[in-house]
Amino acid sequence: MADVIIQVRKNGSYRVEGEFKLIDHDGNPVPLPEGKKFISLCRCGASVTKPFCDGTHSRIGFIGAEEARQEFDATPPLP
């Protein structure tokens, strides 16, 4: 197999490029969209096309773990 690149997109999906197989929790292959050079996997949990991203993250204001952690760490503790 060729190199696989997985990019964590800021407040968005995981973008996967390269030659790979995607399997479900039972070990069954998940069909990949034909003719695409990459796929985007849902990270917000709200996509109706799971495991693929449908852009819902941008409509619901999803904040990725990295940014959420920074916001939490910057919040002063309650008295």
N, C-alpha and C positions, 0 to 999 in steps of 0.2 A: 504494500500500500504506500501511496505517496504521503507526504507530510500533511498533517491536519492542523489547521489553525482555528482556535476557539477564541473569539474576541468578546470580552465582557463589555457591552455597550453601556455608557453612562445612563442610568435610570431606564434601561431598556433590556432588550433581549440578549441572549448568547448567540452570536453569529458564528456559524460553523462553515469552514471552507476546506476543500480537499476531498479525498476519497475516503469514505467511512461507511459504516453500517450503523443503523439505529435500531435497537431492540427494546421491547417492552419488558415489564416486570416478570413476565412468564418466559422470556427468552425468544419471543416471536418477533420476526422482523417487522419494522414499521415502514410502510412504503414512503419513499421520499418523492417530492414533487419532481417530475421529469423536466429536463432541460435547464435546470437552475444550476448556477455555479456555486451557490451557497444556500444555506437555510438559516432561519432564525428560530431559536427555541425560546419558548415562553419562560420568563423568570418571575413575572408578577403573580402568576396563578389565576389570572382572570380571563385568559384567552378562551374563546369558544372553539378554537381549532387546535387545542393542546395535542401533542406537545409543541406544536408550532405557534409562533407569535402571530397575532393578528392586529397588533398596534394598540390594543386596549390599554396598555401601560400608560400611554400618553394621555388618554382620556380620563383615567382614574387618578392621575398624579402619583404614580408609582415612584418611590424613591429607593434606589439600590442600597444594599447593605453598607457599602462604603460611605456614601453620603449620609445615610441615616445615622450611622455610628458617629460621624463628625458632628451632626446636629445634636445628638444625645449628649455627647461629651461636652459640648459647648453650653448646654442648658444648666443654669445654676440650680443647685439642690433646693428643695422646698424647705422652709423653716420648720 
